[in-house]
Amino acid sequence: MAEDITIARPYAEAVFRLAKQGNALTEWAGMLNLAAGVAADAQVVKLISDPNVSGAQLETLFLSVCGKQLNEQATNMVKLLIENGRLQLLPQIAALFENLKAEQEGVLEASITSAFAMDDMQTKELVKHLEFRFKRKIAASVTVDPELIGGVMVVAGDEVFDASVRGKLETMAAALKH
């Protein structure tokens, strides 16, 4: 939901500044991913939205699940989110933090969807072309979707490159309708 992202953004930016000052971007990424995973758990989601569970109970449970894997600052952030009724935003905060971290490191996330499984050489070659195109390091994740019929579709940042057979057929169908 766009509203959740809007609310989560200041938290992510504050944590990013804190992590950057402490030269602990990787450490914070790990802690946020852990906390986001706990917050996204189906049982925890029920507890977060249960009016019969007090903030203190939720805090005790949540921090006991995370154990000693959160430092004092991360623990304080979790307490603040619980106090403000925003613990459910942890997955969005973690995702926004990852985006800020990747931007800081000059890395662009790219999602590559292929009609067929790509071997390592094909993936490396495509990533090399994307790095040349964007003039940045690319962190690519590859998935297979046989419905593309052939070719690939790449989502990098806010750009989409659809070089799939399905995409070309949809473009042709749209042109024929006009």
Phi and psi in degrees as GROMACS dihedral restraints (atoms count N, CA, C in turn):
[ dihedral_restraints ]
;  ai    aj    ak    al  type     phi  dphi    fc
    3     4     5     6     1   -61.0    20    10
    4     5     6     7     1   -36.5    20    10
    6     7     8     9     1   -63.4    20    10
    7     8     9    10     1   -41.8    20    10
    9    10    11    12     1   -62.1    20    10
   10    11    12    13     1   -41.4    20    10
   12    13    14    15     1   -63.1    20    10
   13    14    15    16     1   -41.2    20    10
   15    16    17    18     1   -62.4    20    10
   16    17    18    19     1   -40.1    20    10
   18    19    20    21     1   -73.3    20    10
   19    20    21    22     1   -36.4    20    10
   21    22    23    24     1   -73.4    20    10
   22    23    24    25     1   -29.2    20    10
   24    25    26    27     1   -55.2    20    10
   25    26    27    28     1   -48.7    20    10
   27    28    29    30     1   -61.2    20    10
   28    29    30    31     1   -35.5    20    10
   30    31    32    33     1   -64.2    20    10
   31    32    33    34     1   -46.8    20    10
   33    34    35    36     1   -62.3    20    10
   34    35    36    37     1   -42.0    20    10
   36    37    38    39     1   -66.6    20    10
   37    38    39    40     1   -38.7    20    10
   39    40    41    42     1   -66.2    20    10
   40    41    42    43     1   -43.8    20    10
   42    43    44    45     1   -65.1    20    10
   43    44    45    46     1   -38.6    20    10
   45    46    47    48     1   -62.4    20    10
   46    47    48    49     1   -45.7    20    10
   48    49    50    51     1   -61.0    20    10
   49    50    51    52     1   -43.1    20    10
   51    52    53    54     1   -62.4    20    10
   52    53    54    55     1   -45.6    20    10
   54    55    56    57     1   -65.5    20    10
   55    56    57    58     1   -39.2    20    10
   57    58    59    60     1   -66.6    20    10
   58    59    60    61     1   -42.0    20    10
   60    61    62    63     1   -61.6    20    10
   61    62    63    64     1   -38.4    20    10
   63    64    65    66     1   -87.7    20    10
   64    65    66    67     1     4.9    20    10
   66    67    68    69     1    51.2    20    10
   67    68    69    70     1    46.4    20    10
   69    70    71    72     1  -131.7    20    10
   70    71    72    73     1    39.8    20    10
   72    73    74    75     1   -60.5    20    10
   73    74    75    76     1   -44.3    20    10
   75    76    77    78     1   -66.7    20    10
   76    77    78    79     1   -42.2    20    10
   78    79    80    81     1   -61.0    20    10
   79    80    81    82     1   -45.7    20    10
   81    82    83    84     1   -66.3    20    10
   82    83    84    85     1   -37.6    20    10
   84    85    86    87     1   -59.5    20    10
   85    86    87    88     1   -42.9    20    10
   87    88    89    90     1   -64.1    20    10
   88    89    90    91     1   -44.6    20    10
   90    91    92    93     1   -65.1    20    10
   91    92    93    94     1   -42.0    20    10
   93    94    95    96     1   -66.2    20    10
   94    95    96    97     1   -39.6    20    10
   96    97    98    99     1   -64.5    20    10
   97    98    99   100     1   -40.2    20    10
   99   100   101   102     1   -61.7    20    10
  100   101   102   103     1   -51.7    20    10
  102   103   104   105     1   -62.5    20    10
  103   104   105   106     1   -38.6    20    10
  105   106   107   108     1   -65.3    20    10
  106   107   108   109     1   -39.0    20    10
  108   109   110   111     1   -63.6    20    10
  109   110   111   112     1   -41.4    20    10
  111   112   113   114     1   -65.9    20    10
  112   113   114   115     1   -44.7    20    10
  114   115   116   117     1   -66.1    20    10
  115   116   117   118     1   -26.4    20    10
  117   118   119   120     1   -87.6    20    10
  118   119   120   121     1    -9.4    20    10
  120   121   122   123     1   -60.4    20    10
  121   122   123   124     1   137.5    20    10
  123   124   125   126     1   -57.1    20    10
  124   125   126   127     1   -40.5    20    10
  126   127   128   129     1   -69.2    20    10
  127   128   129   130     1   -37.8    20    10
  129   130   131   132     1   -69.1    20    10
  130   131   132   133     1   -38.8    20    10
  132   133   134   135     1   -58.0    20    10
  133   134   135   136     1   -41.8    20    10
  135   136   137   138     1   -62.7    20    10
  136   137   138   139     1   -42.1    20    10
  138   139   140   141     1   -66.6    20    10
  139   140   141   142     1   -38.7    20    10
  141   142   143   144     1   -61.2    20    10
  142   143   144   145     1   -40.1    20    10
  144   145   146   147     1   -90.5    20    10
  145   146   147   148     1    -1.8    20    10
  147   148   149   150     1   -81.4    20    10
  148   149   150   151     1   116.7    20    10
  150   151   152   153     1   -68.5    20    10
  151   152   153   154     1   -16.1    20    10
  153   154   155   156     1   -82.0    20    10
  154   155   156   157     1    -9.7    20    10
  156   157   158   159     1   -96.8    20    10
  157   158   159   160     1   119.8    20    10
  159   160   161   162     1   -75.4    20    10
  160   161   162   163     1   162.9    20    10
  162   163   164   165     1   -60.6    20    10
  163   164   165   166     1   -39.0    20    10
  165   166   167   168     1   -64.5    20    10
  166   167   168   169     1   -41.0    20    10
  168   169   170   171     1   -65.0    20    10
  169   170   171   172     1   -44.4    20    10
  171   172   173   174     1   -62.3    20    10
  172   173   174   175     1   -42.5    20    10
  174   175   176   177     1   -61.2    20    10
  175   176   177   178     1   -48.1    20    10
  177   178   179   180     1   -60.3    20    10
  178   179   180   181     1   -47.3    20    10
  180   181   182   183     1   -63.0    20    10
  181   182   183   184     1   -49.8    20    10
  183   184   185   186     1   -61.5    20    10
  184   185   186   187     1   -47.8    20    10
  186   187   188   189     1   -70.3    20    10
  187   188   189   190     1   -28.7    20    10
  189   190   191   192     1   -70.8    20    10
  190   191   192   193     1   -34.5    20    10
  192   193   194   195     1   -67.5    20    10
  193   194   195   196     1   -40.8    20    10
  195   196   197   198     1   -72.7    20    10
  196   197   198   199     1   -24.9    20    10
  198   199   200   201     1    63.6    20    10
  199   200   201   202     1  -146.4    20    10
  201   202   203   204     1   -86.3    20    10
  202   203   204   205     1    11.2    20    10
  204   205   206   207     1   -79.4    20    10
  205   206   207   208     1   -11.1    20    10
  207   208   209   210     1  -103.1    20    10
  208   209   210   211     1   133.8    20    10
  210   211   212   213     1   -78.0    20    10
  211   212   213   214     1  -179.2    20    10
  213   214   215   216     1   -61.7    20    10
  214   215   216   217     1   -40.3    20    10
  216   217   218   219     1   -67.3    20    10
  217   218   219   220     1   -40.9    20    10
  219   220   221   222     1   -67.0    20    10
  220   221   222   223     1   -38.4    20    10
  222   223   224   225     1   -61.6    20    10
  223   224   225   226     1   -43.0    20    10
  225   226   227   228     1   -63.8    20    10
  226   227   228   229     1   -36.8    20    10
  228   229   230   231     1   -63.9    20    10
  229   230   231   232     1   -44.1    20    10
  231   232   233   234     1   -60.4    20    10
  232   233   234   235     1   -43.9    20    10
  234   235   236   237     1   -60.6    20    10
  235   236   237   238     1   -42.0    20    10
  237   238   239   240     1   -63.3    20    10
  238   239   240   241     1   -43.4    20    10
  240   241   242   243     1   -63.0    20    10
  241   242   243   244     1   -41.1    20    10
  243   244   245   246     1   -65.0    20    10
  244   245   246   247     1   -44.7    20    10
  246   247   248   249     1   -59.6    20    10
  247   248   249   250     1   -36.3    20    10
  249   250   251   252     1   -92.4    20    10
  250   251   252   253     1     4.8    20    10
  252   253   254   255     1    66.6    20    10
  253   254   255   256     1    36.3    20    10
  255   256   257   258     1  -127.6    20    10
  256   257   258   259     1    22.5    20    10
  258   259   260   261     1   -61.4    20    10
  259   260   261   262     1   -30.7    20    10
  261   262   263   264     1   -65.9    20    10
  262   263   264   265     1   -11.6    20    10
  264   265   266   267     1   -83.7    20    10
  265   266   267   268     1    -5.3    20    10
  267   268   269   270     1   -54.1    20    10
  268   269   270   271     1   -42.3    20    10
  270   271   272   273     1   -60.6    20    10
  271   272   273   274     1   -40.2    20    10
  273   274   275   276     1   -68.3    20    10
  274   275   276   277     1   -39.3    20    10
  276   277   278   279     1   -62.1    20    10
  277   278   279   280     1   -44.7    20    10
  279   280   281   282     1   -62.7    20    10
  280   281   282   283     1   -42.4    20    10
  282   283   284   285     1   -65.6    20    10
  283   284   285   286     1   -43.5    20    10
  285   286   287   288     1   -64.8    20    10
  286   287   288   289     1   -38.8    20    10
  288   289   290   291     1   -60.9    20    10
  289   290   291   292     1   -44.5    20    10
  291   292   293   294     1   -60.3    20    10
  292   293   294   295     1   -40.0    20    10
  294   295   296   297     1   -63.3    20    10
  295   296   297   298     1   -44.3    20    10
  297   298   299   300     1   -64.4    20    10
  298   299   300   301     1   -40.2    20    10
  300   301   302   303     1   -64.2    20    10
  301   302   303   304     1   -45.0    20    10
  303   304   305   306     1   -63.6    20    10
  304   305   306   307     1   -40.8    20    10
  306   307   308   309     1   -63.7    20    10
  307   308   309   310     1   -42.4    20    10
  309   310   311   312     1   -60.9    20    10
  310   311   312   313     1   -40.3    20    10
  312   313   314   315     1   -83.6    20    10
  313   314   315   316     1    -0.3    20    10
  315   316   317   318     1    73.9    20    10
  316   317   318   319     1    25.2    20    10
  318   319   320   321     1  -107.9    20    10
  319   320   321   322     1   136.1    20    10
  321   322   323   324     1  -111.8    20    10
  322   323   324   325     1   128.2    20    10
  324   325   326   327     1   -76.8    20    10
  325   326   327   328     1   132.7    20    10
  327   328   329   330     1  -131.5    20    10
  328   329   330   331     1   134.1    20    10
  330   331   332   333     1  -107.2    20    10
  331   332   333   334     1   116.8    20    10
  333   334   335   336     1  -107.0    20    10
  334   335   336   337     1   123.8    20    10
  336   337   338   339     1  -115.5    20    10
  337   338   339   340     1   125.1    20    10
  339   340   341   342     1  -119.1    20    10
  340   341   342   343     1   149.8    20    10
  342   343   344   345     1   -70.8    20    10
  343   344   345   346     1   -28.6    20    10
  345   346   347   348     1  -130.6    20    10
  346   347   348   349     1   158.2    20    10
  348   349   350   351     1   -60.2    20    10
  349   350   351   352     1   134.5    20    10
  351   352   353   354     1  -102.1    20    10
  352   353   354   355     1   138.6    20    10
  354   355   356   357     1   -81.7    20    10
  355   356   357   358     1   172.2    20    10
  357   358   359   360     1   -58.7    20    10
  358   359   360   361     1   -38.5    20    10
  360   361   362   363     1   -64.8    20    10
  361   362   363   364     1   -44.0    20    10
  363   364   365   366     1   -64.2    20    10
  364   365   366   367     1   -41.8    20    10
  366   367   368   369     1   -63.7    20    10
  367   368   369   370     1   -46.2    20    10
  369   370   371   372     1   -60.6    20    10
  370   371   372   373     1   -40.7    20    10
  372   373   374   375     1   -65.2    20    10
  373   374   375   376     1   -43.9    20    10
  375   376   377   378     1   -64.9    20    10
  376   377   378   379     1   -42.7    20    10
  378   379   380   381     1   -62.6    20    10
  379   380   381   382     1   -39.6    20    10
  381   382   383   384     1   -60.4    20    10
  382   383   384   385     1   -42.4    20    10
  384   385   386   387     1   -65.7    20    10
  385   386   387   388     1   -40.3    20    10
  387   388   389   390     1   -66.1    20    10
  388   389   390   391     1   -40.0    20    10
  390   391   392   393     1   -63.5    20    10
  391   392   393   394     1   -38.3    20    10
  393   394   395   396     1   -66.0    20    10
  394   395   396   397     1   -42.3    20    10
  396   397   398   399     1   -64.6    20    10
  397   398   399   400     1   -43.8    20    10
  399   400   401   402     1   -95.8    20    10
  400   401   402   403     1    -9.0    20    10
  402   403   404   405     1    56.1    20    10
  403   404   405   406     1    38.2    20    10
  405   406   407   408     1  -147.2    20    10
  406   407   408   409     1   160.2    20    10
  408   409   410   411     1   -71.3    20    10
  409   410   411   412     1   140.6    20    10
  411   412   413   414     1  -111.9    20    10
  412   413   414   415     1   130.2    20    10
  414   415   416   417     1  -105.2    20    10
  415   416   417   418     1   105.9    20    10
  417   418   419   420     1  -104.1    20    10
  418   419   420   421     1   141.1    20    10
  420   421   422   423     1  -118.5    20    10
  421   422   423   424     1   134.3    20    10
  423   424   425   426     1  -115.1    20    10
  424   425   426   427     1   131.5    20    10
  426   427   428   429     1  -128.0    20    10
  427   428   429   430     1   161.5    20    10
  429   430   431   432     1  -113.3    20    10
  430   431   432   433     1   131.3    20    10
  432   433   434   435     1  -135.8    20    10
  433   434   435   436     1    98.4    20    10
  435   436   437   438     1   -60.3    20    10
  436   437   438   439     1   -18.3    20    10
  438   439   440   441     1   -67.9    20    10
  439   440   441   442     1   -12.7    20    10
  441   442   443   444     1   -71.4    20    10
  442   443   444   445     1   -14.7    20    10
  444   445   446   447     1    71.9    20    10
  445   446   447   448     1   -49.3    20    10
  447   448   449   450     1  -166.2    20    10
  448   449   450   451     1   161.2    20    10
  450   451   452   453     1    83.8    20    10
  451   452   453   454     1  -164.5    20    10
  453   454   455   456     1  -137.5    20    10
  454   455   456   457     1   161.2    20    10
  456   457   458   459     1  -130.0    20    10
  457   458   459   460     1   131.0    20    10
  459   460   461   462     1  -120.9    20    10
  460   461   462   463     1   130.0    20    10
  462   463   464   465     1  -115.9    20    10
  463   464   465   466     1   112.4    20    10
  465   466   467   468     1  -126.8    20    10
  466   467   468   469     1   112.6    20    10
  468   469   470   471     1    64.6    20    10
  469   470   471   472     1  -124.3    20    10
  471   472   473   474     1  -105.3    20    10
  472   473   474   475     1    15.9    20    10
  474   475   476   477     1  -107.8    20    10
  475   476   477   478     1   141.4    20    10
  477   478   479   480     1  -122.6    20    10
  478   479   480   481     1   127.3    20    10
  480   481   482   483     1  -115.0    20    10
  481   482   483   484     1   111.9    20    10
  483   484   485   486     1  -107.4    20    10
  484   485   486   487     1    99.8    20    10
  486   487   488   489     1  -111.1    20    10
  487   488   489   490     1    35.1    20    10
  489   490   491   492     1   -96.5    20    10
  490   491   492   493     1   157.9    20    10
  492   493   494   495     1   -65.3    20    10
  493   494   495   496     1   -41.1    20    10
  495   496   497   498     1   -59.1    20    10
  496   497   498   499     1   -43.4    20    10
  498   499   500   501     1   -62.1    20    10
  499   500   501   502     1   -42.3    20    10
  501   502   503   504     1   -66.4    20    10
  502   503   504   505     1   -38.8    20    10
  504   505   506   507     1   -65.3    20    10
  505   506   507   508     1   -39.6    20    10
  507   508   509   510     1   -65.8    20    10
  508   509   510   511     1   -37.7    20    10
  510   511   512   513     1   -65.0    20    10
  511   512   513   514     1   -43.6    20    10
  513   514   515   516     1   -64.1    20    10
  514   515   516   517     1   -42.4    20    10
  516   517   518   519     1   -61.9    20    10
  517   518   519   520     1   -40.5    20    10
  519   520   521   522     1   -65.9    20    10
  520   521   522   523     1   -38.5    20    10
  522   523   524   525     1   -67.9    20    10
  523   524   525   526     1   -35.7    20    10
  525   526   527   528     1   -72.4    20    10
  526   527   528   529     1   -25.0    20    10
  528   529   530   531     1   -74.2    20    10
  529   530   531   532     1   -21.8    20    10
